[in-house]
Amino acid sequence: MVAITKEEAMDDSTVAIEEVKGEVSYEAKCALTIPIAKPLAPKKLSKKLYKCCKAAIKAKSVRRGTKEVGKSLRKGEKGFVIIAGDVSPIDVISHLPVLCEESKVPYCYVPCRSDLGAAIGSNTPCSILLILKGDEYKDKYKECVKLIKELPSIYL
């Protein structure tokens, strides 16, 4: 039996998932996202989005899940959408960015659905959220919308 070191096991083509205090690094989560996960929120924006989710869930102005978010977008509800980037199969959420663009609702992806579920206080992972505008957290909401709109768009 041959023992290899950690450095030997890692090369440029593989992604090393480093566990620090039981958590997977942000870069490793980003590497595991689906190919359509663009625009992907950077680490700083992801944290701001999660904080906005926590405030919105207290105000009960969140739509969660593919079915509920799709129905809300078709009805014309406004806000911003956060989509998890590690949803499998892709077909579950692939139609929702198109609905967001037709409704002119800003959207972005975050790397992990378990983090998205934890942000709204759920033990169950969540694949998509629609955050509606609310008075209790309007500063966080405006900042998140502004930062999402500044992300590079894949459709120019």
Secondary structure as UniProt FT lines:
FT   HELIX           6..9
FT   TURN            12..13
FT   STRAND          19..20
FT   TURN            21..22
FT   STRAND          23..24
FT   HELIX           26..31
FT   TURN            35..36
FT   HELIX           43..58
FT   TURN            59..60
FT   STRAND          62..64
FT   HELIX           66..75
FT   STRAND          79..84
FT   TURN            85..86
FT   HELIX           90..92
FT   TURN            93..95
FT   HELIX           96..103
FT   STRAND          107..110
FT   HELIX           113..119
FT   TURN            120..121
FT   STRAND          128..132
FT   TURN            136..137
FT   HELIX           138..150
//
